[in-house]
Amino acid sequence: MTGRRRLIVTMGAGALAGSTIARPARASWQPSRPVQCIIGFAPGGGADQIARAICEDAGPLFTQPLVVTNRPGAGGSIAAQFVATQPPDGHTLFMAGGSETTSLPAFRDLPYDPKRSFRAIMRLMRQRLFIFTRTDSRFATLPDAIAAARARPGTVSYGTSGIGSIPHAAFLVLERQAQMEMLHSPYTGGAPSVQAVAARQIDLAAAHPEEFRGLADAGLIRVLAVASTERAPQYPDAPTLKELGYDAVIENMKGWVVPAGTPDEIVRALHDRFRQAMTGPAWRNFLERAGDTDGYLPGPEFQAAMDRLLDTVRVVARPG
């Protein structure tokens, strides 16, 4: 399967017997065929890991398999466009809340409306965004990199998960506030940009902990800053961008949406099953490994949060 990777989560009797998650009432909606869980980024990235962890615990709650499928490219918009055109019958879910729904539409017009083409089911988590470099980099701190970019515009490179992605928006904010210019290298996901830093192909990257933690733990990656309101417990020495003098708070979100027009009964059934799955061992273990906390929001509040972030990024992407 070119450009795709799939994981099928089934619900056989053995899985049900070993599950610690109670099964919802049979009277609620159940799918009549496998449920496609679409991810807009490459395997191994943050969205991919989140989807696979929650689907592992949610699988036993469905009478049909959950099929996790990667459709990477164009900052997640290829996958988003595909899902927006699918029947609103509960058999196609999309991992949204990232660049495809909160930043990329601020940069250019897309064949779907991030505020109207989908119906939000729930938010699963918020993700801190970190800026990092190699341990042996010429830059010991982020101010070092900024100073170099000011002195020689375009000579300091950074990688992101694509043009218009949330990491891209974060660097654009930083460039404007710091009055300097860096060289952008877009990739198909967070994981490839992390590997590019490790391979000395670029100087900096911005990604989430689950995408770079292995390299950081191995001593190959040094975290320089975090784009949150507070420092992260797992990287307490990394200052916030606000501490460095830049008014930039940009965090990613991840959760499930379905095509607009999906009936209430289906939305409730999907919400309730995935909400139950958030108590499961695979999901809790993932949160512990990633160093993140439960970021649950119900569908309407999740949609409102995505809309607010999109409006904020529009100010950066299309000023004036």
C-alpha positions in Angstrom: 0.0 0.0 0.0 1.9 3.0 -1.3 1.9 6.0 1.1 -0.3 4.2 3.6 0.1 2.1 6.7 -2.7 0.3 8.4 -3.4 -1.2 11.8 -6.5 -3.2 12.3 -7.8 -3.4 15.9 -10.2 -6.3 16.2 -12.5 -7.3 19.0 -12.4 -11.1 19.3 -13.6 -13.0 22.3 -10.1 -13.2 23.7 -9.7 -9.5 23.5 -13.0 -8.9 25.3 -12.1 -11.4 28.0 -8.8 -9.7 28.7 -10.2 -6.1 28.5 -10.7 -4.0 31.6 -13.1 -1.7 29.8 -16.8 -2.3 30.2 -18.6 -2.8 26.9 -21.4 -0.2 26.1 -25.0 -1.3 25.8 -25.8 -3.2 22.7 -28.8 -0.9 22.1 -26.5 1.9 21.0 -25.4 2.3 17.4 -22.8 -0.2 16.1 -21.0 0.0 12.7 -21.9 -2.5 10.0 -18.4 -2.6 8.5 -14.9 -1.7 9.6 -14.4 1.8 10.8 -11.7 3.7 9.0 -9.6 5.9 11.4 -7.7 8.3 9.1 -4.4 9.9 10.1 -3.1 12.8 8.0 0.6 12.3 8.9 3.3 9.7 8.5 3.6 6.5 10.7 5.5 7.1 13.9 4.4 10.8 14.3 2.4 12.2 17.2 -1.0 11.9 15.5 -0.2 8.3 14.5 0.9 7.2 18.0 -2.2 8.8 19.6 -4.6 7.1 17.2 -3.0 3.7 17.6 -3.0 3.9 21.4 -6.6 4.9 21.8 -7.8 2.5 19.1 -6.0 -0.4 21.0 -8.3 0.2 24.0 -11.4 1.2 21.9 -11.2 -1.9 19.6 -13.0 -4.3 22.1 -15.9 -1.8 22.3 -16.9 -2.2 18.7 -18.5 -5.0 16.8 -16.3 -4.2 13.7 -12.5 -3.6 13.5 -11.0 -0.2 13.8 -8.6 0.3 10.9 -6.0 2.9 11.4 -4.8 4.3 8.0 -2.1 6.9 7.3 -2.7 9.3 4.4 0.2 11.7 4.9 0.9 14.8 2.9 0.2 18.5 2.6 0.1 19.2 6.3 -2.7 16.7 6.8 -5.1 18.3 4.3 -5.1 15.4 1.9 -6.6 13.2 4.6 -8.9 15.9 5.8 -10.3 16.5 2.3 -10.8 12.7 1.9 -12.8 12.5 5.1 -14.9 15.6 4.3 -16.2 13.8 1.2 -17.1 10.5 3.0 -20.7 9.5 3.9 -21.8 10.8 7.4 -22.5 7.2 8.6 -19.9 6.8 11.4 -17.6 4.6 9.4 -14.9 7.2 8.8 -13.2 9.1 11.6 -10.4 11.6 11.3 -7.7 12.6 13.8 -8.1 16.4 13.8 -7.1 19.4 15.8 -3.7 19.7 14.2 -2.5 21.8 11.3 -5.2 20.6 8.9 -7.9 22.2 11.0 -6.2 24.9 13.0 -3.3 26.4 11.0 -3.1 25.3 7.4 -6.4 26.8 6.4 -5.1 30.1 7.7 -2.3 30.0 5.1 -4.3 29.1 2.0 -7.8 28.2 0.7 -8.6 24.5 0.9 -11.3 22.3 -0.7 -12.9 21.9 2.7 -14.1 24.2 5.5 -12.4 23.4 8.8 -15.3 25.0 10.7 -18.1 23.4 8.8 -17.0 20.3 6.9 -16.7 18.1 10.1 -18.5 17.3 13.3 -16.3 17.0 16.3 -16.7 13.9 18.5 -14.2 14.7 21.3 -10.7 16.0 22.1 -8.3 13.4 23.4 -5.4 15.5 24.4 -3.4 18.7 24.1 0.3 18.5 23.1 3.1 20.8 24.1 5.3 22.0 21.2 9.0 22.0 21.7 11.9 23.5 19.8 15.1 21.4 19.8 18.4 20.8 18.1 21.2 18.1 18.2 23.2 17.7 21.3 26.4 18.6 19.4 24.8 21.6 17.6 26.6 24.9 17.3 23.6 26.4 19.1 23.6 25.9 22.9 20.4 27.9 23.3 17.6 29.2 21.2 18.9 32.8 21.6 22.1 31.5 20.0 20.2 30.3 17.0 18.2 33.6 16.8 21.4 35.7 16.9 22.9 33.6 14.1 19.7 34.0 12.0 19.8 37.8 12.5 23.4 38.0 11.6 23.0 35.8 8.4 19.4 35.5 7.3 18.5 32.1 5.9 21.5 30.3 7.2 19.8 28.7 10.2 17.4 25.9 9.1 14.4 24.4 10.8 12.1 21.5 10.0 8.4 21.1 10.5 5.6 18.7 9.6 4.8 20.8 6.5 4.0 24.2 5.2 1.1 25.7 7.2 1.6 23.2 10.0 1.4 24.3 13.7 5.2 24.0 14.1 5.5 26.2 10.9 3.2 28.7 12.4 5.2 28.7 15.7 8.4 29.5 13.8 6.7 32.2 11.8 5.6 33.9 15.0 9.1 33.6 16.4 10.7 35.0 13.2 8.4 38.0 13.2 8.8 38.8 16.9 12.6 38.2 16.9 13.0 40.1 13.6 15.0 37.5 11.9 14.7 35.0 9.0 15.4 31.2 9.0 15.2 28.6 6.3 12.2 26.4 6.4 12.4 22.7 5.4 9.0 21.0 5.4 8.5 17.3 5.9 5.5 14.9 5.7 5.3 14.6 9.5 6.9 15.3 12.9 8.9 12.1 12.9 10.7 12.8 9.6 11.7 16.3 10.8 13.1 14.9 14.1 15.2 12.4 12.1 16.4 15.2 9.9 17.8 17.0 13.0 19.5 13.9 14.2 21.0 13.3 10.8 22.4 16.9 10.7 20.3 17.8 7.7 18.7 20.8 9.5 19.6 22.8 12.6 16.2 23.0 14.5 12.8 21.4 14.5 9.6 21.8 16.4 7.6 18.7 17.5 5.9 17.0 20.3 7.5 14.8 23.0 6.3 11.4 21.7 8.0 12.3 18.4 11.5 13.0 19.8 11.6 11.6 23.3 13.6 8.5 22.3 16.4 10.5 20.8 16.3 13.0 23.7 16.6 10.1 26.2 19.5 8.7 24.2 21.3 12.1 24.5 21.1 12.9 20.8 18.6 15.8 21.0 18.7 18.9 23.2 15.4 20.7 24.0 15.8 24.5 23.7 12.3 25.9 24.4 8.6 25.1 24.8 5.7 27.1 23.2 3.4 26.7 26.2 2.4 29.0 29.1 4.6 27.0 31.5 7.7 24.8 31.5 7.2 21.1 30.9 7.9 18.8 33.9 9.8 16.3 31.7 12.1 19.1 30.3 12.3 21.6 33.2 15.5 23.3 31.9 13.8 24.3 28.7 12.4 27.9 29.0 9.1 29.0 27.5 9.1 31.3 24.5 7.5 33.9 26.7 10.4 33.6 29.2 12.7 34.4 26.3 10.7 37.5 25.5 8.4 36.3 22.7 4.6 36.3 23.1 4.0 32.9 21.5 1.8 30.2 23.0 1.0 27.5 20.4 -0.1 24.0 21.4 -1.4 21.2 19.3 -4.7 19.3 19.9 -5.8 15.9 18.8 -9.2 14.4 18.7 -11.8 12.6 16.6 -14.1 14.3 14.1 -16.5 12.8 11.5 -18.0 14.2 8.3 -20.6 17.0 8.8 -24.1 15.7 9.0 -23.3 12.6 11.0 -26.5 11.8 13.1 -26.6 12.5 16.9 -27.0 8.8 17.7 -23.8 7.9 15.9 -21.9 10.8 17.4 -23.0 9.8 20.9 -22.0 6.2 20.4 -18.6 7.0 19.0 -18.0 9.6 21.8 -19.0 7.2 24.6 -16.9 4.3 23.3 -13.7 6.4 22.9 -14.4 8.2 26.2 -14.4 4.7 27.9 -11.3 3.8 26.1 -9.5 6.7 27.7 -9.5 4.7 30.9 -7.8 1.8 29.3 -4.2 0.6 29.8 -2.8 1.3 26.3 -4.0 4.9 26.5 -2.8 5.6 30.0 0.6 4.0 29.2 0.8 6.2 26.2 0.1 9.4 28.2 2.8 8.3 30.7 5.4 7.7 28.0 4.6 11.0 26.3 4.6 13.0 29.5 1.2 14.5 28.7 -2.1 14.6 30.6 -5.7 13.9 29.6 -6.9 16.8 27.5 -10.5 15.6 27.1 -13.2 18.0 25.7 -16.6 17.1 24.4 -17.3 17.6 20.7 -18.7 21.2 20.8 -16.0 22.5 23.1 -13.3 20.8 21.0 -14.7 22.5 17.8 -14.7 25.8 19.6 -11.1 25.4 20.7 -10.0 24.5 17.1 -11.8 27.5 15.7 -10.1 29.9 18.2 -6.6 28.6 17.3 -7.4 28.9 13.6 -8.4 32.5 14.1 -5.2 33.2 16.0 -3.0 31.7 13.3 -4.7 33.6 10.6 -3.3 36.8 12.2 0.2 35.4 11.6 -0.4 33.8 8.2 -2.3 36.6 6.6 -1.5 39.8 8.3 -3.2 43.1 7.3 
